[in-house]
Amino acid sequence: MSRTQCYEWFKCFKEGRMLVGEDPRPGRHSTSRNGNHVERVHAVIHGNCRLTVQEVADKKGISVGSCHQILTEKLQMRRISAKFMPRLLTDNQKENHTEIARNCLPMQMVMKTFSRT
């Protein structure tokens, strides 16, 4: 932080400022990251998780930056091997993983006995 910036902050706190957050900025608020767009982006990714951020943004008519922010911050998703996945599994996904593991367990037991003989 520069010396000038330190003086500015000191002056603001000396005048009674109590919060360190950003001040409201003039201008129009962003409309591309509202709940409606979040739901639409979620629906697109849920339908095909292999889309790129550019493709999702083009389908929904929003900027790439807004689309990326919706995916990473609002929907808590990240890219894993060319797919957008939620950071935490939903209840349906947990049940699905458990069911698949139960179905694979008997096959693994057969493979173990087959390899012993």
Phi, psi and omega in degrees: 000137183283162179297319180299317179296322177299318178296321178298313179297317180300317179298316181297316181289328177294327179278359174111005179293134183248337184257147180257001180289174181286146175282153176299139181260148177287156177113178183283140177286155179292132179253355183271357179242026178278177185301325181296313180293323179298315179297319181293319178294320179298318180296320180294314181292323178295326179287322180209101185280358180267006178287150175276167178299320179300316180294319178295317180298318179295320180295324184263352176072035177237168181287158180296320179298316178294320179296316179296319179294321177298313183295316187275319185266312184283315183266356178054048179247158174216160183276126176233115179042061175068019176226145172272123182233146174295148179291327178242142180286143174279170180299320179297319180292321178297316178296319179297316179297320179295317180297317179296317179297320178295323179289328181279337183300312178299324179294323179292323178296320178295318181295323179295315179291327179292321182285340179284330184275000000 
